[in-house]
Each structure stands twice: as C-alpha cells, then as structure tokens.
Amino acid sequence: MEAELETEITIGELLVKKGDTLTYLYDFGDGWEVTLKLEKSTKVPLARCVAGNRAWPPDDSGGPGV
C-alpha cells in the first residue's frame, strides 16, 4: 500500500480485518518505526490501546538518526 496522509484517512479504514497491519514513523527525526496489527474488532466507536509489548520512550528523547 502507498503512503497516506494522516489527515485524509483513519486507522479504521486501514485496519479492517483481523491480521491487517500498518507501519508508521513516530517522532520524525528520531526514526522510531511502529507497526500496528489488528488482532480483534469489537465494533467499539473509539479506539483505545489496552496492552502493549514494550514501554515507549518519552517524546523527543532522541534515538537513532534517520
């Protein structure tokens, strides 16, 4: 899939069925690459993060240069 502007598409349009994934760059310049995978759809109107594998660094904490 080609890159999309975040102002023109929602996560719900990208992650539709179980197993769908997307990858994005978090905090441009530090090079954090984040991958989201849809594990279950519950028809909840608002998305919420209920678990994660790793703790995230604070914003603008540095990282490998891109």
mmCIF file as gemmi writes it, N, C-alpha and C atoms, coordinates in Angstrom:
data_model
loop_
_atom_site.group_PDB
_atom_site.id
_atom_site.type_symbol
_atom_site.label_atom_id
_atom_site.label_alt_id
_atom_site.label_comp_id
_atom_site.label_asym_id
_atom_site.label_entity_id
_atom_site.label_seq_id
_atom_site.pdbx_PDB_ins_code
_atom_site.Cartn_x
_atom_site.Cartn_y
_atom_site.Cartn_z
_atom_site.occupancy
_atom_site.B_iso_or_equiv
_atom_site.pdbx_formal_charge
_atom_site.auth_seq_id
_atom_site.auth_asym_id
_atom_site.pdbx_PDB_model_num
ATOM 1 N N . MET Axp A 1 ? 0.847 -1.184 0 1 0 ? 1 A 1
ATOM 2 C CA . MET Axp A 1 ? 0 0 0 1 0 ? 1 A 1
ATOM 3 C C . MET Axp A 1 ? 0.885 1.238 0 1 0 ? 1 A 1
ATOM 4 N N . GLU Axp A 2 ? 0.453 2.259 -0.656 1 0 ? 2 A 1
ATOM 5 C CA . GLU Axp A 2 ? 1.193 3.515 -0.708 1 0 ? 2 A 1
ATOM 6 C C . GLU Axp A 2 ? 1.002 4.303 0.579 1 0 ? 2 A 1
ATOM 7 N N . ALA Axp A 3 ? 1.862 5.27 0.809 1 0 ? 3 A 1
ATOM 8 C CA . ALA Axp A 3 ? 1.755 6.145 1.979 1 0 ? 3 A 1
ATOM 9 C C . ALA Axp A 3 ? 0.492 6.988 1.879 1 0 ? 3 A 1
ATOM 10 N N . GLU Axp A 4 ? -0.098 7.277 3.033 1 0 ? 4 A 1
ATOM 11 C CA . GLU Axp A 4 ? -1.312 8.096 3.096 1 0 ? 4 A 1
ATOM 12 C C . GLU Axp A 4 ? -1.094 9.235 4.084 1 0 ? 4 A 1
ATOM 13 N N . LEU Axp A 5 ? -1.704 10.383 3.84 1 0 ? 5 A 1
ATOM 14 C CA . LEU Axp A 5 ? -1.673 11.486 4.792 1 0 ? 5 A 1
ATOM 15 C C . LEU Axp A 5 ? -2.611 11.173 5.947 1 0 ? 5 A 1
ATOM 16 N N . GLU Axp A 6 ? -2.131 11.382 7.174 1 0 ? 6 A 1
ATOM 17 C CA . GLU Axp A 6 ? -2.964 11.065 8.338 1 0 ? 6 A 1
ATOM 18 C C . GLU Axp A 6 ? -4.21 11.94 8.448 1 0 ? 6 A 1
ATOM 19 N N . THR Axp A 7 ? -4.23 13.054 7.741 1 0 ? 7 A 1
ATOM 20 C CA . THR Axp A 7 ? -5.401 13.921 7.761 1 0 ? 7 A 1
ATOM 21 C C . THR Axp A 7 ? -6.483 13.463 6.79 1 0 ? 7 A 1
ATOM 22 N N . GLU Axp A 8 ? -6.16 12.48 5.939 1 0 ? 8 A 1
ATOM 23 C CA . GLU Axp A 8 ? -7.104 12.068 4.905 1 0 ? 8 A 1
ATOM 24 C C . GLU Axp A 8 ? -7.608 10.636 5.049 1 0 ? 8 A 1
ATOM 25 N N . ILE Axp A 9 ? -7.166 9.918 6.099 1 0 ? 9 A 1
ATOM 26 C CA . ILE Axp A 9 ? -7.586 8.526 6.271 1 0 ? 9 A 1
ATOM 27 C C . ILE Axp A 9 ? -7.571 8.191 7.758 1 0 ? 9 A 1
ATOM 28 N N . THR Axp A 10 ? -8.429 7.269 8.165 1 0 ? 10 A 1
ATOM 29 C CA . THR Axp A 10 ? -8.479 6.865 9.573 1 0 ? 10 A 1
ATOM 30 C C . THR Axp A 10 ? -7.871 5.47 9.745 1 0 ? 10 A 1
ATOM 31 N N . ILE Axp A 11 ? -7.486 5.143 10.975 1 0 ? 11 A 1
ATOM 32 C CA . ILE Axp A 11 ? -6.961 3.811 11.263 1 0 ? 11 A 1
ATOM 33 C C . ILE Axp A 11 ? -8.008 2.755 10.907 1 0 ? 11 A 1
ATOM 34 N N . GLY Axp A 12 ? -9.282 3.06 11.161 1 0 ? 12 A 1
ATOM 35 C CA . GLY Axp A 12 ? -10.352 2.125 10.85 1 0 ? 12 A 1
ATOM 36 C C . GLY Axp A 12 ? -10.478 1.81 9.367 1 0 ? 12 A 1
ATOM 37 N N . GLU Axp A 13 ? -10.039 2.726 8.517 1 0 ? 13 A 1
ATOM 38 C CA . GLU Axp A 13 ? -10.051 2.473 7.077 1 0 ? 13 A 1
ATOM 39 C C . GLU Axp A 13 ? -8.859 1.62 6.645 1 0 ? 13 A 1
ATOM 40 N N . LEU Axp A 14 ? -7.788 1.632 7.448 1 0 ? 14 A 1
ATOM 41 C CA . LEU Axp A 14 ? -6.584 0.868 7.112 1 0 ? 14 A 1
ATOM 42 C C . LEU Axp A 14 ? -6.58 -0.52 7.74 1 0 ? 14 A 1
ATOM 43 N N . LEU Axp A 15 ? -7.048 -0.606 8.985 1 0 ? 15 A 1
ATOM 44 C CA . LEU Axp A 15 ? -7.107 -1.882 9.692 1 0 ? 15 A 1
ATOM 45 C C . LEU Axp A 15 ? -8.553 -2.343 9.702 1 0 ? 15 A 1
ATOM 46 N N . VAL Axp A 16 ? -8.906 -3.214 8.785 1 0 ? 16 A 1
ATOM 47 C CA . VAL Axp A 16 ? -10.296 -3.61 8.58 1 0 ? 16 A 1
ATOM 48 C C . VAL Axp A 16 ? -10.586 -5.014 9.102 1 0 ? 16 A 1
ATOM 49 N N . LYS Axp A 17 ? -9.705 -5.961 8.773 1 0 ? 17 A 1
ATOM 50 C CA . LYS Axp A 17 ? -9.956 -7.346 9.178 1 0 ? 17 A 1
ATOM 51 C C . LYS Axp A 17 ? -8.801 -7.866 10.035 1 0 ? 17 A 1
ATOM 52 N N . LYS Axp A 18 ? -9.084 -8.894 10.807 1 0 ? 18 A 1
ATOM 53 C CA . LYS Axp A 18 ? -8.092 -9.494 11.692 1 0 ? 18 A 1
ATOM 54 C C . LYS Axp A 18 ? -6.815 -9.813 10.906 1 0 ? 18 A 1
ATOM 55 N N . GLY Axp A 19 ? -5.677 -9.409 11.461 1 0 ? 19 A 1
ATOM 56 C CA . GLY Axp A 19 ? -4.395 -9.657 10.821 1 0 ? 19 A 1
ATOM 57 C C . GLY Axp A 19 ? -3.864 -8.497 9.998 1 0 ? 19 A 1
ATOM 58 N N . ASP Axp A 20 ? -4.716 -7.507 9.672 1 0 ? 20 A 1
ATOM 59 C CA . ASP Axp A 20 ? -4.247 -6.339 8.931 1 0 ? 20 A 1
ATOM 60 C C . ASP Axp A 20 ? -3.202 -5.596 9.764 1 0 ? 20 A 1
ATOM 61 N N . THR Axp A 21 ? -2.17 -5.06 9.103 1 0 ? 21 A 1
ATOM 62 C CA . THR Axp A 21 ? -1.124 -4.308 9.793 1 0 ? 21 A 1
ATOM 63 C C . THR Axp A 21 ? -0.854 -2.995 9.081 1 0 ? 21 A 1
ATOM 64 N N . LEU Axp A 22 ? -0.265 -2.057 9.815 1 0 ? 22 A 1
ATOM 65 C CA . LEU Axp A 22 ? 0.234 -0.825 9.224 1 0 ? 22 A 1
ATOM 66 C C . LEU Axp A 22 ? 1.481 -0.422 9.991 1 0 ? 22 A 1
ATOM 67 N N . THR Axp A 23 ? 2.373 0.268 9.313 1 0 ? 23 A 1
ATOM 68 C CA . THR Axp A 23 ? 3.608 0.738 9.912 1 0 ? 23 A 1
ATOM 69 C C . THR Axp A 23 ? 3.709 2.237 9.699 1 0 ? 23 A 1
ATOM 70 N N . TYR Axp A 24 ? 4.158 2.967 10.728 1 0 ? 24 A 1
ATOM 71 C CA . TYR Axp A 24 ? 4.337 4.408 10.588 1 0 ? 24 A 1
ATOM 72 C C . TYR Axp A 24 ? 5.582 4.847 11.341 1 0 ? 24 A 1
ATOM 73 N N . LEU Axp A 25 ? 6.073 6.045 11.001 1 0 ? 25 A 1
ATOM 74 C CA . LEU Axp A 25 ? 7.206 6.626 11.707 1 0 ? 25 A 1
ATOM 75 C C . LEU Axp A 25 ? 6.692 7.51 12.826 1 0 ? 25 A 1
ATOM 76 N N . TYR Axp A 26 ? 7.197 7.285 14.032 1 0 ? 26 A 1
ATOM 77 C CA . TYR Axp A 26 ? 6.822 8.066 15.206 1 0 ? 26 A 1
ATOM 78 C C . TYR Axp A 26 ? 7.945 9.032 15.507 1 0 ? 26 A 1
ATOM 79 N N . ASP Axp A 27 ? 7.644 10.301 15.708 1 0 ? 27 A 1
ATOM 80 C CA . ASP Axp A 27 ? 8.607 11.341 16.039 1 0 ? 27 A 1
ATOM 81 C C . ASP Axp A 27 ? 9.688 11.429 14.971 1 0 ? 27 A 1
ATOM 82 N N . PHE Axp A 28 ? 9.309 11.935 13.818 1 0 ? 28 A 1
ATOM 83 C CA . PHE Axp A 28 ? 10.235 12.056 12.695 1 0 ? 28 A 1
ATOM 84 C C . PHE Axp A 28 ? 11.551 12.667 13.144 1 0 ? 28 A 1
ATOM 85 N N . GLY Axp A 29 ? 12.64 12.168 12.637 1 0 ? 29 A 1
ATOM 86 C CA . GLY Axp A 29 ? 13.956 12.637 13.009 1 0 ? 29 A 1
ATOM 87 C C . GLY Axp A 29 ? 14.646 11.68 13.959 1 0 ? 29 A 1
ATOM 88 N N . ASP Axp A 30 ? 13.883 11.009 14.817 1 0 ? 30 A 1
ATOM 89 C CA . ASP Axp A 30 ? 14.465 10.02 15.721 1 0 ? 30 A 1
ATOM 90 C C . ASP Axp A 30 ? 14.346 8.616 15.143 1 0 ? 30 A 1
ATOM 91 N N . GLY Axp A 31 ? 13.457 8.422 14.201 1 0 ? 31 A 1
ATOM 92 C CA . GLY Axp A 31 ? 13.394 7.181 13.46 1 0 ? 31 A 1
ATOM 93 C C . GLY Axp A 31 ? 12.715 6.006 14.142 1 0 ? 31 A 1
ATOM 94 N N . TRP Axp A 32 ? 11.769 6.245 15.052 1 0 ? 32 A 1
ATOM 95 C CA . TRP Axp A 32 ? 11.039 5.128 15.66 1 0 ? 32 A 1
ATOM 96 C C . TRP Axp A 32 ? 10.024 4.611 14.653 1 0 ? 32 A 1
ATOM 97 N N . GLU Axp A 33 ? 10.101 3.345 14.304 1 0 ? 33 A 1
ATOM 98 C CA . GLU Axp A 33 ? 9.155 2.731 13.379 1 0 ? 33 A 1
ATOM 99 C C . GLU Axp A 33 ? 8.182 1.874 14.183 1 0 ? 33 A 1
ATOM 100 N N . VAL Axp A 34 ? 6.889 2.141 14.032 1 0 ? 34 A 1
ATOM 101 C CA . VAL Axp A 34 ? 5.847 1.482 14.818 1 0 ? 34 A 1
ATOM 102 C C . VAL Axp A 34 ? 4.963 0.661 13.881 1 0 ? 34 A 1
ATOM 103 N N . THR Axp A 35 ? 4.676 -0.578 14.261 1 0 ? 35 A 1
ATOM 104 C CA . THR Axp A 35 ? 3.781 -1.427 13.493 1 0 ? 35 A 1
ATOM 105 C C . THR Axp A 35 ? 2.557 -1.763 14.346 1 0 ? 35 A 1
ATOM 106 N N . LEU Axp A 36 ? 1.381 -1.536 13.795 1 0 ? 36 A 1
ATOM 107 C CA . LEU Axp A 36 ? 0.116 -1.881 14.45 1 0 ? 36 A 1
ATOM 108 C C . LEU Axp A 36 ? -0.482 -3.079 13.735 1 0 ? 36 A 1
ATOM 109 N N . LYS Axp A 37 ? -1.052 -4.003 14.509 1 0 ? 37 A 1
ATOM 110 C CA . LYS Axp A 37 ? -1.697 -5.175 13.932 1 0 ? 37 A 1
ATOM 111 C C . LYS Axp A 37 ? -3.078 -5.326 14.567 1 0 ? 37 A 1
ATOM 112 N N . LEU Axp A 38 ? -4.105 -5.473 13.739 1 0 ? 38 A 1
ATOM 113 C CA . LEU Axp A 38 ? -5.459 -5.673 14.245 1 0 ? 38 A 1
ATOM 114 C C . LEU Axp A 38 ? -5.625 -7.124 14.667 1 0 ? 38 A 1
ATOM 115 N N . GLU Axp A 39 ? -5.82 -7.332 15.969 1 0 ? 39 A 1
ATOM 116 C CA . GLU Axp A 39 ? -5.99 -8.686 16.486 1 0 ? 39 A 1
ATOM 117 C C . GLU Axp A 39 ? -7.451 -9.048 16.674 1 0 ? 39 A 1
ATOM 118 N N . LYS Axp A 40 ? -8.294 -8.044 16.897 1 0 ? 40 A 1
ATOM 119 C CA . LYS Axp A 40 ? -9.71 -8.31 17.128 1 0 ? 40 A 1
ATOM 120 C C . LYS Axp A 40 ? -10.501 -7.027 16.896 1 0 ? 40 A 1
ATOM 121 N N . SER Axp A 41 ? -11.647 -7.134 16.267 1 0 ? 41 A 1
ATOM 122 C CA . SER Axp A 41 ? -12.533 -5.995 16.06 1 0 ? 41 A 1
ATOM 123 C C . SER Axp A 41 ? -13.762 -6.173 16.932 1 0 ? 41 A 1
ATOM 124 N N . THR Axp A 42 ? -14.083 -5.146 17.726 1 0 ? 42 A 1
ATOM 125 C CA . THR Axp A 42 ? -15.217 -5.251 18.652 1 0 ? 42 A 1
ATOM 126 C C . THR Axp A 42 ? -16.327 -4.246 18.347 1 0 ? 42 A 1
ATOM 127 N N . LYS Axp A 43 ? -16.183 -3.51 17.269 1 0 ? 43 A 1
ATOM 128 C CA . LYS Axp A 43 ? -17.178 -2.515 16.859 1 0 ? 43 A 1
ATOM 129 C C . LYS Axp A 43 ? -17.323 -1.388 17.89 1 0 ? 43 A 1
ATOM 130 N N . VAL Axp A 44 ? -16.261 -1.126 18.669 1 0 ? 44 A 1
ATOM 131 C CA . VAL Axp A 44 ? -16.252 -0.014 19.618 1 0 ? 44 A 1
ATOM 132 C C . VAL Axp A 44 ? -16.058 1.269 18.818 1 0 ? 44 A 1
ATOM 133 N N . PRO Axp A 45 ? -16.866 2.313 19.072 1 0 ? 45 A 1
ATOM 134 C CA . PRO Axp A 45 ? -16.768 3.517 18.255 1 0 ? 45 A 1
ATOM 135 C C . PRO Axp A 45 ? -15.444 4.272 18.39 1 0 ? 45 A 1
ATOM 136 N N . LEU Axp A 46 ? -14.754 4.167 19.52 1 0 ? 46 A 1
ATOM 137 C CA . LEU Axp A 46 ? -13.484 4.851 19.707 1 0 ? 46 A 1
ATOM 138 C C . LEU Axp A 46 ? -12.385 3.822 19.946 1 0 ? 46 A 1
ATOM 139 N N . ALA Axp A 47 ? -11.258 4.021 19.299 1 0 ? 47 A 1
ATOM 140 C CA . ALA Axp A 47 ? -10.13 3.104 19.501 1 0 ? 47 A 1
ATOM 141 C C . ALA Axp A 47 ? -9.474 3.383 20.848 1 0 ? 47 A 1
ATOM 142 N N . ARG Axp A 48 ? -8.951 2.339 21.469 1 0 ? 48 A 1
ATOM 143 C CA . ARG Axp A 48 ? -8.209 2.505 22.713 1 0 ? 48 A 1
ATOM 144 C C . ARG Axp A 48 ? -7.142 1.432 22.79 1 0 ? 48 A 1
ATOM 145 N N . CYS Axp A 49 ? -6.018 1.788 23.337 1 0 ? 49 A 1
ATOM 146 C CA . CYS Axp A 49 ? -4.916 0.856 23.496 1 0 ? 49 A 1
ATOM 147 C C . CYS Axp A 49 ? -5.079 0.179 24.85 1 0 ? 49 A 1
ATOM 148 N N . VAL Axp A 50 ? -5.172 -1.147 24.869 1 0 ? 50 A 1
ATOM 149 C CA . VAL Axp A 50 ? -5.396 -1.87 26.122 1 0 ? 50 A 1
ATOM 150 C C . VAL Axp A 50 ? -4.176 -2.671 26.558 1 0 ? 50 A 1
ATOM 151 N N . ALA Axp A 51 ? -3.177 -2.813 25.697 1 0 ? 51 A 1
ATOM 152 C CA . ALA Axp A 51 ? -1.967 -3.556 26.063 1 0 ? 51 A 1
ATOM 153 C C . ALA Axp A 51 ? -0.879 -3.258 25.05 1 0 ? 51 A 1
ATOM 154 N N . GLY Axp A 52 ? 0.352 -3.564 25.426 1 0 ? 52 A 1
ATOM 155 C CA . GLY Axp A 52 ? 1.474 -3.376 24.521 1 0 ? 52 A 1
ATOM 156 C C . GLY Axp A 52 ? 2.631 -4.258 24.923 1 0 ? 52 A 1
ATOM 157 N N . ASN Axp A 53 ? 3.517 -4.496 23.991 1 0 ? 53 A 1
ATOM 158 C CA . ASN Axp A 53 ? 4.665 -5.353 24.261 1 0 ? 53 A 1
ATOM 159 C C . ASN Axp A 53 ? 5.808 -4.628 24.942 1 0 ? 53 A 1
ATOM 160 N N . ARG Axp A 54 ? 5.981 -3.334 24.671 1 0 ? 54 A 1
ATOM 161 C CA . ARG Axp A 54 ? 7.119 -2.593 25.198 1 0 ? 54 A 1
ATOM 162 C C . ARG Axp A 54 ? 6.687 -1.214 25.665 1 0 ? 54 A 1
ATOM 163 N N . ALA Axp A 55 ? 7.455 -0.661 26.586 1 0 ? 55 A 1
ATOM 164 C CA . ALA Axp A 55 ? 7.223 0.723 27.004 1 0 ? 55 A 1
ATOM 165 C C . ALA Axp A 55 ? 7.794 1.651 25.932 1 0 ? 55 A 1
ATOM 166 N N . TRP Axp A 56 ? 7.167 2.78 25.737 1 0 ? 56 A 1
ATOM 167 C CA . TRP Axp A 56 ? 7.621 3.74 24.735 1 0 ? 56 A 1
ATOM 168 C C . TRP Axp A 56 ? 8.535 4.764 25.365 1 0 ? 56 A 1
ATOM 169 N N . PRO Axp A 57 ? 9.49 5.286 24.602 1 0 ? 57 A 1
ATOM 170 C CA . PRO Axp A 57 ? 10.323 6.37 25.127 1 0 ? 57 A 1
ATOM 171 C C . PRO Axp A 57 ? 9.505 7.656 25.193 1 0 ? 57 A 1
ATOM 172 N N . PRO Axp A 58 ? 9.895 8.579 26.069 1 0 ? 58 A 1
ATOM 173 C CA . PRO Axp A 58 ? 9.205 9.872 26.094 1 0 ? 58 A 1
ATOM 174 C C . PRO Axp A 58 ? 9.396 10.606 24.771 1 0 ? 58 A 1
ATOM 175 N N . ASP Axp A 59 ? 8.493 11.502 24.433 1 0 ? 59 A 1
ATOM 176 C CA . ASP Axp A 59 ? 8.617 12.278 23.196 1 0 ? 59 A 1
ATOM 177 C C . ASP Axp A 59 ? 9.944 13.019 23.17 1 0 ? 59 A 1
ATOM 178 N N . ASP Axp A 60 ? 10.508 13.127 21.968 1 0 ? 60 A 1
ATOM 179 C CA . ASP Axp A 60 ? 11.755 13.864 21.727 1 0 ? 60 A 1
ATOM 180 C C . ASP Axp A 60 ? 12.881 13.45 22.656 1 0 ? 60 A 1
ATOM 181 N N . SER Axp A 61 ? 12.994 12.158 22.925 1 0 ? 61 A 1
ATOM 182 C CA . SER Axp A 61 ? 14.061 11.672 23.796 1 0 ? 61 A 1
ATOM 183 C C . SER Axp A 61 ? 15.306 11.266 23.003 1 0 ? 61 A 1
ATOM 184 N N . GLY Axp A 62 ? 15.24 11.451 21.705 1 0 ? 62 A 1
ATOM 185 C CA . GLY Axp A 62 ? 16.376 11.071 20.869 1 0 ? 62 A 1
ATOM 186 C C . GLY Axp A 62 ? 16.204 9.653 20.359 1 0 ? 62 A 1
ATOM 187 N N . GLY Axp A 63 ? 17.123 9.224 19.611 1 0 ? 63 A 1
ATOM 188 C CA . GLY Axp A 63 ? 17.08 7.889 19.043 1 0 ? 63 A 1
ATOM 189 C C . GLY Axp A 63 ? 17.997 7.826 17.851 1 0 ? 63 A 1
ATOM 190 N N . PRO Axp A 64 ? 18.011 6.691 17.185 1 0 ? 64 A 1
ATOM 191 C CA . PRO Axp A 64 ? 18.896 6.581 16.024 1 0 ? 64 A 1
ATOM 192 C C . PRO Axp A 64 ? 18.488 7.572 14.947 1 0 ? 64 A 1
ATOM 193 N N . GLY Axp A 65 ? 19.445 8.294 14.405 1 0 ? 65 A 1
ATOM 194 C CA . GLY Axp A 65 ? 19.146 9.244 13.337 1 0 ? 65 A 1
ATOM 195 C C . GLY Axp A 65 ? 18.708 8.53 12.085 1 0 ? 65 A 1
ATOM 196 N N . VAL Axp A 66 ? 17.867 9.202 11.326 1 0 ? 66 A 1
ATOM 197 C CA . VAL Axp A 66 ? 17.376 8.612 10.083 1 0 ? 66 A 1
ATOM 198 C C . VAL Axp A 66 ? 18.175 9.143 8.927 1 0 ? 66 A 1
